[in-house]
Amino acid sequence: MEKLTREQELDILNKCLDDCSRCNDLIRQYHRLIADKVRKTFFSKGITATGQDVEDMVNETWLALFNKNCDKLRKYDSERGSLAAWLWTIACQTTITHLRGKKDYFHLRNQGKRGGLEKISELLNDGRDTVSQIECRETLALIFEECLQELTNQERLAAKLHFFDDLSLREIAEIQNRDVSLIYPPISRARKKIRECVRKRGQT
């Protein structure tokens, strides 16, 4: 996917919004990105999905965006981030919503895969036994969720994409349409804030 400037993103978007039946440029530009997010969402949920499953969910995502005269697509706010990052989020939400109603259809494959708590433990691995001090796994998850809310929106998104969606700094930069050198600082700040927050809450 060619990296676009904010102006180029808005140009492609506005052409589509002018006539929702003519969104080919938008689809060509972001089809691969949406497919990649759908695939990663399946994987993050421990689900074995075929190529057809992925393609079906990509189509579901586009339908959700174009339905009712592009109602959802019109809700994009360029002041809150890049179009690519927003479409990435919509693809994730659409896939998760779909999976909630299809639990018995897909074959779940959990063995050999990192779960949410394991990823939390990895993020918190600071050599100070922060995780081991919290014996209850459910308590750890709740504390972690509370600490996430103390991050800025940028830090929270960067941490989620890097630690939980297993994206590299370069992949995150591409999604957010930013220079790769700007990606590491919010991730580093997020890790530090979360570690300190979990340590303090775990001691209370």
Contacts in CASP RR format, 6 or more apart in sequence:
PFRMAT RR
TARGET T0000
AUTHOR 0000-0000-0000
METHOD contacts of the structure
MODEL  1
MEKLTREQELDILNKCLDDCSRCNDLIRQYHRLIADKVRKTFFSKGITAT
GQDVEDMVNETWLALFNKNCDKLRKYDSERGSLAAWLWTIACQTTITHLR
GKKDYFHLRNQGKRGGLEKISELLNDGRDTVSQIECRETLALIFEECLQE
LTNQERLAAKLHFFDDLSLREIAEIQNRDVSLIYPPISRARKKIRECVRK
RGQT
1 29 0 8 1.000
1 30 0 8 1.000
1 32 0 8 1.000
1 33 0 8 1.000
1 84 0 8 1.000
1 174 0 8 1.000
2 29 0 8 1.000
3 174 0 8 1.000
3 177 0 8 1.000
4 12 0 8 1.000
4 29 0 8 1.000
4 84 0 8 1.000
4 177 0 8 1.000
5 177 0 8 1.000
6 78 0 8 1.000
6 82 0 8 1.000
6 177 0 8 1.000
9 78 0 8 1.000
9 82 0 8 1.000
9 83 0 8 1.000
9 84 0 8 1.000
9 177 0 8 1.000
10 78 0 8 1.000
10 83 0 8 1.000
12 25 0 8 1.000
12 26 0 8 1.000
12 29 0 8 1.000
12 83 0 8 1.000
13 26 0 8 1.000
13 73 0 8 1.000
13 76 0 8 1.000
13 83 0 8 1.000
15 22 0 8 1.000
15 23 0 8 1.000
15 25 0 8 1.000
15 26 0 8 1.000
16 22 0 8 1.000
16 23 0 8 1.000
16 25 0 8 1.000
16 26 0 8 1.000
16 70 0 8 1.000
16 73 0 8 1.000
17 70 0 8 1.000
17 73 0 8 1.000
17 74 0 8 1.000
20 66 0 8 1.000
20 69 0 8 1.000
20 70 0 8 1.000
20 73 0 8 1.000
23 66 0 8 1.000
23 70 0 8 1.000
27 62 0 8 1.000
30 83 0 8 1.000
30 84 0 8 1.000
30 87 0 8 1.000
31 58 0 8 1.000
33 84 0 8 1.000
33 87 0 8 1.000
33 88 0 8 1.000
33 91 0 8 1.000
33 175 0 8 1.000
34 58 0 8 1.000
34 61 0 8 1.000
34 62 0 8 1.000
34 87 0 8 1.000
34 88 0 8 1.000
34 91 0 8 1.000
35 54 0 8 1.000
35 55 0 8 1.000
35 58 0 8 1.000
37 88 0 8 1.000
37 91 0 8 1.000
37 92 0 8 1.000
37 95 0 8 1.000
38 54 0 8 1.000
38 57 0 8 1.000
38 58 0 8 1.000
38 61 0 8 1.000
38 91 0 8 1.000
38 95 0 8 1.000
39 49 0 8 1.000
39 54 0 8 1.000
40 165 0 8 1.000
40 166 0 8 1.000
40 167 0 8 1.000
41 91 0 8 1.000
41 92 0 8 1.000
41 95 0 8 1.000
41 96 0 8 1.000
41 99 0 8 1.000
42 48 0 8 1.000
42 49 0 8 1.000
42 53 0 8 1.000
42 54 0 8 1.000
42 57 0 8 1.000
42 95 0 8 1.000
42 99 0 8 1.000
43 113 0 8 1.000
44 164 0 8 1.000
44 165 0 8 1.000
45 96 0 8 1.000
45 99 0 8 1.000
46 108 0 8 1.000
46 109 0 8 1.000
46 110 0 8 1.000
46 113 0 8 1.000
47 99 0 8 1.000
47 106 0 8 1.000
47 107 0 8 1.000
47 108 0 8 1.000
47 109 0 8 1.000
48 106 0 8 1.000
48 107 0 8 1.000
48 108 0 8 1.000
48 109 0 8 1.000
49 106 0 8 1.000
53 106 0 8 1.000
57 91 0 8 1.000
57 94 0 8 1.000
57 95 0 8 1.000
57 98 0 8 1.000
58 91 0 8 1.000
60 94 0 8 1.000
60 95 0 8 1.000
60 98 0 8 1.000
61 90 0 8 1.000
61 91 0 8 1.000
61 94 0 8 1.000
61 95 0 8 1.000
64 72 0 8 1.000
64 90 0 8 1.000
64 94 0 8 1.000
65 72 0 8 1.000
65 73 0 8 1.000
65 87 0 8 1.000
65 90 0 8 1.000
66 73 0 8 1.000
72 90 0 8 1.000
76 83 0 8 1.000
76 86 0 8 1.000
80 86 0 8 1.000
80 153 0 8 1.000
81 176 0 8 1.000
82 175 0 8 1.000
82 176 0 8 1.000
82 177 0 8 1.000
82 178 0 8 1.000
83 177 0 8 1.000
84 174 0 8 1.000
84 175 0 8 1.000
84 176 0 8 1.000
84 177 0 8 1.000
85 157 0 8 1.000
85 175 0 8 1.000
85 176 0 8 1.000
85 177 0 8 1.000
88 175 0 8 1.000
99 106 0 8 1.000
114 122 0 8 1.000
116 164 0 8 1.000
117 137 0 8 1.000
117 140 0 8 1.000
117 141 0 8 1.000
119 163 0 8 1.000
119 164 0 8 1.000
120 131 0 8 1.000
120 140 0 8 1.000
120 141 0 8 1.000
120 144 0 8 1.000
121 131 0 8 1.000
122 163 0 8 1.000
123 159 0 8 1.000
123 163 0 8 1.000
123 191 0 8 1.000
123 194 0 8 1.000
123 195 0 8 1.000
124 130 0 8 1.000
124 131 0 8 1.000
124 194 0 8 1.000
124 195 0 8 1.000
124 198 0 8 1.000
125 131 0 8 1.000
126 195 0 8 1.000
128 199 0 8 1.000
130 195 0 8 1.000
130 198 0 8 1.000
130 199 0 8 1.000
131 140 0 8 1.000
133 199 0 8 1.000
133 202 0 8 1.000
133 203 0 8 1.000
134 140 0 8 1.000
134 143 0 8 1.000
134 198 0 8 1.000
134 202 0 8 1.000
139 202 0 8 1.000
140 198 0 8 1.000
143 197 0 8 1.000
143 198 0 8 1.000
143 201 0 8 1.000
143 202 0 8 1.000
144 194 0 8 1.000
144 198 0 8 1.000
146 197 0 8 1.000
146 201 0 8 1.000
147 193 0 8 1.000
147 194 0 8 1.000
147 197 0 8 1.000
147 198 0 8 1.000
147 201 0 8 1.000
148 156 0 8 1.000
148 159 0 8 1.000
148 194 0 8 1.000
150 193 0 8 1.000
150 197 0 8 1.000
151 159 0 8 1.000
151 189 0 8 1.000
151 190 0 8 1.000
151 193 0 8 1.000
151 194 0 8 1.000
152 186 0 8 1.000
154 186 0 8 1.000
155 186 0 8 1.000
155 187 0 8 1.000
155 189 0 8 1.000
155 190 0 8 1.000
155 193 0 8 1.000
156 190 0 8 1.000
157 176 0 8 1.000
158 172 0 8 1.000
158 183 0 8 1.000
158 186 0 8 1.000
158 187 0 8 1.000
158 190 0 8 1.000
159 186 0 8 1.000
159 187 0 8 1.000
159 190 0 8 1.000
159 191 0 8 1.000
159 194 0 8 1.000
161 167 0 8 1.000
161 171 0 8 1.000
161 172 0 8 1.000
161 175 0 8 1.000
162 168 0 8 1.000
162 169 0 8 1.000
162 172 0 8 1.000
162 187 0 8 1.000
167 175 0 8 1.000
169 180 0 8 1.000
169 183 0 8 1.000
169 184 0 8 1.000
169 187 0 8 1.000
170 180 0 8 1.000
172 183 0 8 1.000
173 179 0 8 1.000
173 180 0 8 1.000
173 182 0 8 1.000
173 183 0 8 1.000
176 183 0 8 1.000
END
